[in-house]
Structure formats: C-alpha cells, structure tokens
C-alpha cells in the first residue's frame, strides 16, 4: 500500500462516515467520532476489496513507480472506502445507542 492510496482511503472513509452520521442523526457519533470510525472502516474495506480483486501491493519502489494509480483504481478505492466508512460508522452508532 502506498501513501496516496492510504490518504484516499482515510479521506473517503471519513466522508462516508460523516454522510451516514448526517443521515442517521440519532446514531451519529458526532463529527469527530464519525470521521474516526469512517476512516478506520474505509481503510479496512478498501484493503479487503484490494485483496479480493487481486490488486497487489507493489513489492518494491521500482514496481511502485511503474504501476502507478490509474483512474479505475482510484474510483474503486473511493467507493470501497466510502462504503466501508459508512458501514462501520452505522454499526458503531447502533451499538453505542443500544
């Protein structure tokens, strides 16, 4: 995993977490809580999706330089991270309010 992918996953997860927090107001963890839960969920689900779809992490710097991020990979990470952030935030919100 490179730093750009991690940043995309963290930000998209935080956005997904805050989106679900604004939709499910009674399950919201607050802005900070939604962002933290969303970022964690975003990274987790994006990593799972990467493993399942076969997008391998470059083993060395030379392979990383030649592989690069293409638009398909970025879109996949945005969707997976946003969904992961939303899912984990909703789960934590439901458990917290139980």
N, CA, C and O atoms as CSV, one atom per row, in Angstrom:
chain,resi,resn,atom,element,x,y,z
A,1,UNK,N,N,0.847,-1.173,0.000
A,1,UNK,CA,C,0.000,0.000,0.000
A,1,UNK,C,C,0.891,1.234,0.000
A,1,UNK,O,O,1.822,1.335,0.799
A,2,UNK,N,N,0.607,2.153,-0.883
A,2,UNK,CA,C,1.380,3.386,-0.907
A,2,UNK,C,C,0.625,4.486,-0.152
A,2,UNK,O,O,-0.544,4.322,0.196
A,3,UNK,N,N,1.287,5.570,0.087
A,3,UNK,CA,C,0.732,6.642,0.911
A,3,UNK,C,C,-0.463,7.318,0.239
A,3,UNK,O,O,-1.386,7.756,0.925
A,4,UNK,N,N,-0.457,7.408,-1.081
A,4,UNK,CA,C,-1.573,8.041,-1.788
A,4,UNK,C,C,-2.843,7.211,-1.614
A,4,UNK,O,O,-3.919,7.763,-1.380
A,5,UNK,N,N,-2.723,5.901,-1.726
A,5,UNK,CA,C,-3.884,5.031,-1.523
A,5,UNK,C,C,-4.413,5.152,-0.106
A,5,UNK,O,O,-5.623,5.219,0.108
A,6,UNK,N,N,-3.513,5.181,0.854
A,6,UNK,CA,C,-3.925,5.305,2.248
A,6,UNK,C,C,-4.655,6.618,2.506
A,6,UNK,O,O,-5.662,6.640,3.214
A,7,UNK,N,N,-4.160,7.699,1.941
A,7,UNK,CA,C,-4.815,9.004,2.110
A,7,UNK,C,C,-6.200,8.995,1.471
A,7,UNK,O,O,-7.156,9.509,2.053
A,8,UNK,N,N,-6.312,8.415,0.284
A,8,UNK,CA,C,-7.611,8.310,-0.391
A,8,UNK,C,C,-8.573,7.513,0.472
A,8,UNK,O,O,-9.730,7.902,0.636
A,9,UNK,N,N,-8.108,6.404,1.022
A,9,UNK,CA,C,-8.963,5.553,1.847
A,9,UNK,C,C,-9.406,6.263,3.121
A,9,UNK,O,O,-10.572,6.179,3.505
A,10,UNK,N,N,-8.489,6.957,3.772
A,10,UNK,CA,C,-8.826,7.670,5.006
A,10,UNK,C,C,-9.846,8.779,4.759
A,10,UNK,O,O,-10.831,8.906,5.486
A,11,UNK,N,N,-9.598,9.570,3.731
A,11,UNK,CA,C,-10.492,10.711,3.446
A,11,UNK,C,C,-11.864,10.219,2.977
A,11,UNK,O,O,-12.888,10.711,3.451
A,12,UNK,N,N,-11.896,9.271,2.065
A,12,UNK,CA,C,-13.183,8.767,1.574
A,12,UNK,C,C,-13.953,8.073,2.692
A,12,UNK,O,O,-15.175,8.195,2.767
A,13,UNK,N,N,-13.258,7.352,3.554
A,13,UNK,CA,C,-13.922,6.721,4.696
A,13,UNK,C,C,-14.506,7.742,5.642
A,13,UNK,O,O,-15.630,7.579,6.118
A,14,UNK,N,N,-13.753,8.803,5.924
A,14,UNK,CA,C,-14.250,9.863,6.801
A,14,UNK,C,C,-15.473,10.546,6.193
A,14,UNK,O,O,-16.422,10.864,6.909
A,15,UNK,N,N,-15.459,10.767,4.907
A,15,UNK,CA,C,-16.612,11.368,4.226
A,15,UNK,C,C,-17.820,10.433,4.317
A,15,UNK,O,O,-18.934,10.878,4.595
A,16,UNK,N,N,-17.598,9.143,4.084
A,16,UNK,CA,C,-18.689,8.175,4.202
A,16,UNK,C,C,-19.241,8.108,5.611
A,16,UNK,O,O,-20.452,8.005,5.804
A,17,UNK,N,N,-18.357,8.165,6.598
A,17,UNK,CA,C,-18.797,8.150,7.986
A,17,UNK,C,C,-19.621,9.368,8.344
A,17,UNK,O,O,-20.639,9.249,9.026
A,18,UNK,N,N,-19.199,10.531,7.898
A,18,UNK,CA,C,-19.953,11.748,8.173
A,18,UNK,C,C,-21.273,11.786,7.401
A,18,UNK,O,O,-22.265,12.334,7.882
A,19,UNK,N,N,-21.277,11.204,6.215
A,19,UNK,CA,C,-22.522,11.157,5.438
A,19,UNK,C,C,-23.568,10.308,6.151
A,19,UNK,O,O,-24.727,10.710,6.264
A,20,UNK,N,N,-23.166,9.145,6.628
A,20,UNK,CA,C,-24.132,8.294,7.329
A,20,UNK,C,C,-24.509,8.910,8.675
A,20,UNK,O,O,-25.632,8.726,9.144
A,21,UNK,N,N,-23.592,9.631,9.295
A,21,UNK,CA,C,-23.913,10.317,10.539
A,21,UNK,C,C,-24.943,11.407,10.347
A,21,UNK,O,O,-25.764,11.649,11.231
A,22,UNK,N,N,-24.909,12.070,9.198
A,22,UNK,CA,C,-25.895,13.120,8.937
A,22,UNK,C,C,-27.247,12.539,8.536
A,22,UNK,O,O,-28.283,13.164,8.764
A,23,UNK,N,N,-27.243,11.361,7.948
A,23,UNK,CA,C,-28.499,10.713,7.571
A,23,UNK,C,C,-29.160,10.072,8.791
A,23,UNK,O,O,-30.366,10.214,8.995
A,24,UNK,N,N,-28.375,9.376,9.590
A,24,UNK,CA,C,-28.883,8.714,10.801
A,24,UNK,C,C,-28.537,9.573,12.013
A,24,UNK,O,O,-27.655,9.226,12.798
A,25,UNK,N,N,-29.221,10.667,12.156
A,25,UNK,CA,C,-28.881,11.649,13.203
A,25,UNK,C,C,-28.910,11.047,14.606
A,25,UNK,O,O,-28.085,11.407,15.445
A,26,UNK,N,N,-29.842,10.141,14.873
A,26,UNK,CA,C,-29.913,9.560,16.204
A,26,UNK,C,C,-28.796,8.549,16.465
A,26,UNK,O,O,-28.562,8.188,17.619
A,27,UNK,N,N,-28.108,8.087,15.434
A,27,UNK,CA,C,-26.997,7.153,15.578
A,27,UNK,C,C,-25.638,7.826,15.381
A,27,UNK,O,O,-24.606,7.156,15.410
A,28,UNK,N,N,-25.632,9.133,15.183
A,28,UNK,CA,C,-24.400,9.871,14.912
A,28,UNK,C,C,-23.473,9.838,16.123
A,28,UNK,O,O,-23.920,9.870,17.269
A,29,UNK,N,N,-22.190,9.775,15.847
A,29,UNK,CA,C,-21.162,9.769,16.885
A,29,UNK,C,C,-20.553,11.145,17.072
A,29,UNK,O,O,-19.564,11.292,17.791
A,30,UNK,N,N,-21.119,12.139,16.445
A,30,UNK,CA,C,-20.520,13.466,16.420
A,30,UNK,C,C,-19.555,13.544,15.251
A,30,UNK,O,O,-19.180,12.525,14.672
A,31,UNK,N,N,-19.167,14.731,14.916
A,31,UNK,CA,C,-18.310,14.926,13.748
A,31,UNK,C,C,-16.984,14.182,13.860
A,31,UNK,O,O,-16.558,13.515,12.918
A,32,UNK,N,N,-16.347,14.298,14.996
A,32,UNK,CA,C,-15.052,13.627,15.187
A,32,UNK,C,C,-15.209,12.121,15.209
A,32,UNK,O,O,-14.436,11.407,14.570
A,33,UNK,N,N,-16.202,11.629,15.936
A,33,UNK,CA,C,-16.435,10.180,16.010
A,33,UNK,C,C,-16.783,9.583,14.668
A,33,UNK,O,O,-16.297,8.509,14.315
A,34,UNK,N,N,-17.632,10.280,13.911
A,34,UNK,CA,C,-17.984,9.812,12.571
A,34,UNK,C,C,-16.749,9.769,11.671
A,34,UNK,O,O,-16.578,8.833,10.891
A,35,UNK,N,N,-15.898,10.775,11.781
A,35,UNK,CA,C,-14.691,10.819,10.949
A,35,UNK,C,C,-13.729,9.694,11.303
A,35,UNK,O,O,-13.174,9.049,10.414
A,36,UNK,N,N,-13.527,9.456,12.598
A,36,UNK,CA,C,-12.589,8.412,13.018
A,36,UNK,C,C,-13.110,7.031,12.638
A,36,UNK,O,O,-12.382,6.233,12.048
A,37,UNK,N,N,-14.372,6.744,12.974
A,37,UNK,CA,C,-14.947,5.440,12.623
A,37,UNK,C,C,-14.979,5.261,11.112
A,37,UNK,O,O,-14.701,4.174,10.606
A,38,UNK,N,N,-15.317,6.320,10.396
A,38,UNK,CA,C,-15.355,6.240,8.939
A,38,UNK,C,C,-13.995,5.990,8.327
A,38,UNK,O,O,-13.868,5.188,7.402
A,39,UNK,N,N,-12.971,6.671,8.834
A,39,UNK,CA,C,-11.618,6.477,8.308
A,39,UNK,C,C,-11.140,5.052,8.542
A,39,UNK,O,O,-10.551,4.440,7.651
A,40,UNK,N,N,-11.389,4.523,9.730
A,40,UNK,CA,C,-10.982,3.142,10.030
A,40,UNK,C,C,-11.734,2.166,9.139
A,40,UNK,O,O,-11.133,1.264,8.555
A,41,UNK,N,N,-13.048,2.342,9.031
A,41,UNK,CA,C,-13.849,1.470,8.173
A,41,UNK,C,C,-13.459,1.581,6.712
A,41,UNK,O,O,-13.480,0.590,5.982
A,42,UNK,N,N,-13.105,2.775,6.284
A,42,UNK,CA,C,-12.691,2.977,4.897
A,42,UNK,C,C,-11.422,2.226,4.560
A,42,UNK,O,O,-11.334,1.597,3.505
A,43,UNK,N,N,-10.447,2.283,5.433
A,43,UNK,CA,C,-9.188,1.571,5.195
A,43,UNK,C,C,-9.422,0.063,5.220
A,43,UNK,O,O,-8.890,-0.661,4.379
A,44,UNK,N,N,-10.216,-0.412,6.183
A,44,UNK,CA,C,-10.443,-1.853,6.303
A,44,UNK,C,C,-11.133,-2.408,5.066
A,44,UNK,O,O,-10.662,-3.386,4.485
A,45,UNK,N,N,-12.245,-1.797,4.653
A,45,UNK,CA,C,-12.970,-2.337,3.499
A,45,UNK,C,C,-12.172,-2.177,2.207
A,45,UNK,O,O,-12.214,-3.062,1.352
A,46,UNK,N,N,-11.461,-1.091,2.049
A,46,UNK,CA,C,-10.651,-0.917,0.841
A,46,UNK,C,C,-9.564,-1.990,0.759
A,46,UNK,O,O,-9.281,-2.503,-0.323
A,47,UNK,N,N,-8.959,-2.327,1.887
A,47,UNK,CA,C,-7.942,-3.371,1.890
A,47,UNK,C,C,-8.550,-4.736,1.553
A,47,UNK,O,O,-7.949,-5.525,0.823
A,48,UNK,N,N,-9.733,-5.007,2.083
A,48,UNK,CA,C,-10.408,-6.272,1.762
A,48,UNK,C,C,-10.720,-6.348,0.273
A,48,UNK,O,O,-10.481,-7.372,-0.366
A,49,UNK,N,N,-11.253,-5.264,-0.274
A,49,UNK,CA,C,-11.587,-5.237,-1.704
A,49,UNK,C,C,-10.333,-5.400,-2.554
A,49,UNK,O,O,-10.356,-6.106,-3.562
A,50,UNK,N,N,-9.235,-4.749,-2.154
A,50,UNK,CA,C,-7.982,-4.890,-2.899
A,50,UNK,C,C,-7.521,-6.341,-2.911
A,50,UNK,O,O,-7.069,-6.836,-3.944
A,51,UNK,N,N,-7.626,-7.017,-1.794
A,51,UNK,CA,C,-7.198,-8.413,-1.725
A,51,UNK,C,C,-8.099,-9.310,-2.566
A,51,UNK,O,O,-7.617,-10.224,-3.236
A,52,UNK,N,N,-9.409,-9.052,-2.532
A,52,UNK,CA,C,-10.351,-9.887,-3.271
A,52,UNK,C,C,-10.275,-9.679,-4.778
A,52,UNK,O,O,-10.496,-10.616,-5.546
A,53,UNK,N,N,-9.966,-8.462,-5.204
A,53,UNK,CA,C,-9.922,-8.193,-6.646
A,53,UNK,C,C,-8.543,-8.418,-7.240
A,53,UNK,O,O,-8.363,-8.305,-8.452
A,54,UNK,N,N,-7.577,-8.734,-6.406
A,54,UNK,CA,C,-6.260,-9.071,-6.909
A,54,UNK,C,C,-5.352,-7.903,-7.200
A,54,UNK,O,O,-4.335,-8.076,-7.873
A,55,UNK,N,N,-5.679,-6.719,-6.722
A,55,UNK,CA,C,-4.781,-5.583,-6.898
A,55,UNK,C,C,-3.683,-5.743,-5.863
A,55,UNK,O,O,-3.905,-5.532,-4.670
A,56,UNK,N,N,-2.513,-6.111,-6.320
A,56,UNK,CA,C,-1.416,-6.395,-5.407
A,56,UNK,C,C,-0.675,-5.116,-5.038
A,56,UNK,O,O,-0.589,-4.173,-5.824
A,57,UNK,N,N,-0.155,-5.114,-3.849
A,57,UNK,CA,C,0.692,-4.017,-3.402
A,57,UNK,C,C,2.062,-4.222,-4.029
A,57,UNK,O,O,2.588,-5.335,-4.032
A,58,UNK,N,N,2.636,-3.158,-4.557
A,58,UNK,CA,C,3.939,-3.255,-5.215
A,58,UNK,C,C,5.008,-3.680,-4.214
A,58,UNK,O,O,5.106,-3.075,-3.146
A,59,UNK,N,N,5.815,-4.698,-4.519
A,59,UNK,CA,C,6.788,-5.204,-3.558
A,59,UNK,C,C,8.015,-4.315,-3.369
A,59,UNK,O,O,8.690,-4.412,-2.344
A,60,UNK,N,N,8.312,-3.462,-4.327
A,60,UNK,CA,C,9.480,-2.591,-4.168
A,60,UNK,C,C,9.239,-1.251,-4.846
A,60,UNK,O,O,8.219,-1.055,-5.506
A,61,UNK,N,N,10.161,-0.354,-4.682
A,61,UNK,CA,C,9.994,1.002,-5.203
A,61,UNK,C,C,9.936,1.029,-6.727
A,61,UNK,O,O,9.187,1.822,-7.298
A,62,UNK,N,N,10.707,0.180,-7.392
A,62,UNK,CA,C,10.705,0.169,-8.858
A,62,UNK,C,C,9.341,-0.269,-9.389
A,62,UNK,O,O,8.826,0.306,-10.348
A,63,UNK,N,N,8.769,-1.280,-8.767
A,63,UNK,CA,C,7.452,-1.740,-9.205
A,63,UNK,C,C,6.394,-0.687,-8.897
A,63,UNK,O,O,5.454,-0.508,-9.671
A,64,UNK,N,N,6.539,0.005,-7.781
A,64,UNK,CA,C,5.581,1.048,-7.427
A,64,UNK,C,C,5.640,2.198,-8.420
A,64,UNK,O,O,4.607,2.767,-8.772
A,65,UNK,N,N,6.833,2.543,-8.871
A,65,UNK,CA,C,6.988,3.649,-9.811
A,65,UNK,C,C,6.365,3.313,-11.164
A,65,UNK,O,O,5.823,4.196,-11.830
A,66,UNK,N,N,6.435,2.052,-11.577
A,66,UNK,CA,C,5.887,1.678,-12.870
A,66,UNK,C,C,4.401,1.365,-12.807
A,66,UNK,O,O,3.705,1.488,-13.816
A,67,UNK,N,N,3.893,0.957,-11.631
A,67,UNK,CA,C,2.487,0.576,-11.560
A,67,UNK,C,C,1.584,1.806,-11.528
A,67,UNK,O,O,0.645,1.889,-12.320
A,68,UNK,N,N,1.838,2.751,-10.647
A,68,UNK,CA,C,1.057,3.980,-10.568
A,68,UNK,C,C,-0.400,3.740,-10.230
A,68,UNK,O,O,-0.861,2.599,-10.196
A,69,UNK,N,N,-1.104,4.796,-9.984
A,69,UNK,CA,C,-2.536,4.720,-9.735
A,69,UNK,C,C,-3.261,5.110,-11.010
A,69,UNK,O,O,-3.004,6.172,-11.576
A,70,UNK,N,N,-4.149,4.269,-11.454
A,70,UNK,CA,C,-4.968,4.639,-12.596
A,70,UNK,C,C,-6.338,5.067,-12.100
A,70,UNK,O,O,-6.652,4.880,-10.925
A,71,UNK,N,N,-7.138,5.622,-12.948
A,71,UNK,CA,C,-8.430,6.169,-12.545
A,71,UNK,C,C,-9.359,5.078,-12.038
A,71,UNK,O,O,-10.163,5.323,-11.138
A,72,UNK,N,N,-9.264,3.895,-12.591
A,72,UNK,CA,C,-10.100,2.787,-12.133
A,72,UNK,C,C,-9.790,2.395,-10.700
A,72,UNK,O,O,-10.698,2.128,-9.914
A,73,UNK,N,N,-8.512,2.361,-10.361
A,73,UNK,CA,C,-8.100,2.036,-9.004
A,73,UNK,C,C,-8.555,3.110,-8.031
A,73,UNK,O,O,-9.018,2.799,-6.934
A,74,UNK,N,N,-8.430,4.353,-8.418
A,74,UNK,CA,C,-8.841,5.457,-7.546
A,74,UNK,C,C,-10.349,5.414,-7.311
A,74,UNK,O,O,-10.798,5.583,-6.177
A,75,UNK,N,N,-11.126,5.193,-8.350
A,75,UNK,CA,C,-12.580,5.123,-8.208
A,75,UNK,C,C,-12.975,3.946,-7.324
A,75,UNK,O,O,-13.853,4.073,-6.471
A,76,UNK,N,N,-12.329,2.806,-7.529
A,76,UNK,CA,C,-12.617,1.632,-6.706
A,76,UNK,C,C,-12.312,1.900,-5.240
A,76,UNK,O,O,-13.086,1.511,-4.365
A,77,UNK,N,N,-11.196,2.560,-4.965
A,77,UNK,CA,C,-10.835,2.885,-3.584
A,77,UNK,C,C,-11.811,3.885,-2.978
A,77,UNK,O,O,-12.170,3.764,-1.806
A,78,UNK,N,N,-12.244,4.872,-3.762
A,78,UNK,CA,C,-13.208,5.858,-3.261
A,78,UNK,C,C,-14.533,5.195,-2.881
A,78,UNK,O,O,-15.095,5.472,-1.822
A,79,UNK,N,N,-15.018,4.328,-3.747
A,79,UNK,CA,C,-16.289,3.661,-3.481
A,79,UNK,C,C,-16.171,2.719,-2.293
A,79,UNK,O,O,-17.006,2.745,-1.389
A,80,UNK,N,N,-15.132,1.887,-2.293
A,80,UNK,CA,C,-14.954,0.920,-1.200
A,80,UNK,C,C,-14.729,1.631,0.127
A,80,UNK,O,O,-15.295,1.235,1.146
A,81,UNK,N,N,-13.918,2.664,0.123
A,81,UNK,CA,C,-13.626,3.382,1.364
A,81,UNK,C,C,-14.838,4.137,1.876
A,81,UNK,O,O,-15.116,4.130,3.075
A,82,UNK,N,N,-15.553,4.781,0.987
A,82,UNK,CA,C,-16.763,5.491,1.400
A,82,UNK,C,C,-17.796,4.540,1.977
A,82,UNK,O,O,-18.415,4.828,3.002
A,83,UNK,N,N,-17.979,3.399,1.313
A,83,UNK,CA,C,-18.924,2.398,1.813
A,83,UNK,C,C,-18.455,1.818,3.136
A,83,UNK,O,O,-19.254,1.648,4.057
A,84,UNK,N,N,-17.170,1.515,3.240
A,84,UNK,CA,C,-16.633,0.973,4.484
A,84,UNK,C,C,-16.774,1.938,5.637
A,84,UNK,O,O,-17.116,1.538,6.750
A,85,UNK,N,N,-16.513,3.206,5.378
A,85,UNK,CA,C,-16.680,4.222,6.408
A,85,UNK,C,C,-18.123,4.350,6.852
A,85,UNK,O,O,-18.402,4.476,8.044
A,86,UNK,N,N,-19.034,4.319,5.904
A,86,UNK,CA,C,-20.455,4.421,6.231
A,86,UNK,C,C,-20.915,3.200,7.024
A,86,UNK,O,O,-21.645,3.334,8.006
A,87,UNK,N,N,-20.497,2.030,6.606
A,87,UNK,CA,C,-20.924,0.800,7.275
A,87,UNK,C,C,-20.411,0.745,8.712
A,87,UNK,O,O,-21.180,0.479,9.636
A,88,UNK,N,N,-19.115,0.996,8.904
A,88,UNK,CA,C,-18.568,0.917,10.262
A,88,UNK,C,C,-19.152,2.002,11.161
A,88,UNK,O,O,-19.418,1.742,12.334
A,89,UNK,N,N,-19.355,3.193,10.647
A,89,UNK,CA,C,-19.953,4.262,11.447
A,89,UNK,C,C,-21.373,3.893,11.855
A,89,UNK,O,O,-21.762,4.112,13.003
A,90,UNK,N,N,-22.146,3.341,10.939
A,90,UNK,CA,C,-23.513,2.922,11.264
A,90,UNK,C,C,-23.510,1.821,12.319
A,90,UNK,O,O,-24.308,1.854,13.255
A,91,UNK,N,N,-22.617,0.847,12.171
A,91,UNK,CA,C,-22.538,-0.246,13.148
A,91,UNK,C,C,-22.173,0.286,14.526
A,91,UNK,O,O,-22.811,-0.065,15.519
A,92,UNK,N,N,-21.147,1.134,14.592
A,92,UNK,CA,C,-20.728,1.698,15.881
A,92,UNK,C,C,-21.846,2.558,16.466
A,92,UNK,O,O,-22.068,2.526,17.676
A,93,UNK,N,N,-22.542,3.314,15.650
A,93,UNK,CA,C,-23.656,4.135,16.117
A,93,UNK,C,C,-24.784,3.301,16.695
A,93,UNK,O,O,-25.345,3.641,17.737
A,94,UNK,N,N,-25.116,2.211,16.020
A,94,UNK,CA,C,-26.174,1.329,16.522
A,94,UNK,C,C,-25.761,0.666,17.832
A,94,UNK,O,O,-26.566,0.574,18.759
A,95,UNK,N,N,-24.505,0.200,17.917
A,95,UNK,CA,C,-24.030,-0.444,19.142
A,95,UNK,C,C,-23.976,0.548,20.291
A,95,UNK,O,O,-24.373,0.225,21.410
A,96,UNK,N,N,-23.488,1.756,20.022
A,96,UNK,CA,C,-23.378,2.788,21.063
A,96,UNK,C,C,-24.739,3.156,21.635
A,96,UNK,O,O,-24.865,3.358,22.842
A,97,UNK,N,N,-25.744,3.245,20.801
A,97,UNK,CA,C,-27.067,3.660,21.239
A,97,UNK,C,C,-27.928,2.521,21.748
A,97,UNK,O,O,-29.095,2.729,22.082
A,98,UNK,N,N,-27.390,1.360,21.809
A,98,UNK,CA,C,-28.150,0.201,22.259
A,98,UNK,C,C,-28.204,0.136,23.732
A,98,UNK,O,O,-28.808,-0.782,24.287
